[in-house]
Amino acid sequence: MSATPSTTTQHRRRTAPAVAAPATVRTAHTLWLTAVAAGAFETVLAVGRMAFEGTGSAGEIGAGLAVRLTVFTLAVLCARRMRAGAGWARVTLAVGLGVLGTASMVVQPLGYLVDGGSLADAVSGAGALDWVFGASRVVHVAAVLTAVALMFRPASNAYFRRGRQA
């Protein structure tokens, strides 16, 4: 059955945002995609290292990949909905990835320092792969933190308020 022009128009009115997303929301969306790309890159590096060093079983690697693929997929879907004006997606991204995701990325390095490790030792013992991973992690964390901040700027808040009122 094909859609008639009137039903297509009605569907567009219900799903299309009344106002275009402001630059802060569009930039936050791009930064969420950047964070996902960095996370995927870090996953490839970590799996490559585990395979090369033989430190992870196929089951462990597979389970880790399944979890990450799920998180990455949900992050992209939430970022798309956030850009379209869904307030729930903004909150999900802020809490789920902005708070919990960031905490999961920094707990290991902080634990190393708390256990008496020094930054100088970590830097001096770092190989090329560690530097590439670290650079990606910096991009990843910076993208997440900046995206969260942009999602709550005044222009973004007004956009999400309009979405609730529509």
Secondary structure, DSSP 8 states (H G I E B T S, - for coil): ----HHHHHHHHHHHS-SS---HHHHHHHHHHHHHHHHHHHHHHHHHHHHHHHT-S-HHHHHHHHHHHHHHHHHHHHHHHHHHTT-HHHHHHIIIIIIIIIHHHHHHHHHHHHHTT--HHHHHHT--HHHHHHHHHHHHHHHHHHHHHHHHTSHHHHHHHHHHHH-
